[in-house]
Amino acid sequence: MMINTMEDLLKARLPAEVIRDIEKRITDWLATGGSEDDPYIKQQFRYAENFLRMTRGNDL
């Protein structure tokens, strides 16, 4: 599953603590002047994808 937006993140059905962590990181980034298009945001979505792969296998 590709995660490219916050909506995708919520649809991925990740554990609540993972979603909270990613949301906090993104919120903090944006609050300090970051943009939604910054590589840091994409990195957070890749983290979620990797978490899914590690916990559910490659059949995403």
Helices and strands as residue ranges (DSSP letters): H 6-11, H 16-31, H 39-56
